[in-house]
Amino acid sequence: MTQQRLRAIAAAAKGHWGYDVELVAAWAAGMTLPEEPILAERGGRVVGWASVERRGDVLWLEDLWVEPAAMGQGVGRELFERAQALGAGCVRMEWEADPNAVPFYEHLGATYVRDSEPSEWGRVLPVYGCALRRPRRRSSAEDRGRESRPQGH
């Protein structure tokens, strides 16, 4: 996967929402790309990607981009769920949501958390988040009950 392809997907996704073409091109050319992006493919072609980073007990969704032609086909949900799966040890996943993507995130169960600091474009974006599932821990009573059960044959 080339960095050029990742940039092209991000630029196409951002451009889909009517942002200024020159601003989008400059932004995409300068964006920091992850070393190990989460990739989504359809028909052997990468059509979306995401990246996360840990910030204490929060998994930060840094990127989630889907090629416009692949929107509405489950690619975004796949990337979102795969990103969540990387959150072992974290209690929440949070991210800055483009206003055009808010309905998508709310459909996935995310809720508004706070406003962001101003972006590189001077915009204040809504920060959304969702709880991450933690493995269920057995209670002391369950442990005691396990100890008293006969081991089966």
Secondary structure, DSSP 8 states (H G I E B T S, - for coil): --HHHHHHHHHHHHHHTT--HHHHHHHHHH----SS-EEEEETTEEEEEEEEEEETTEEEEEEEEE-GGGTTTTHHHHHHHHHHTT-TT-SEEEEE--GGGHHHHHHTT-EEEEEEEE-TTS-EEEEEEEE--------HHHHHHHHHS----
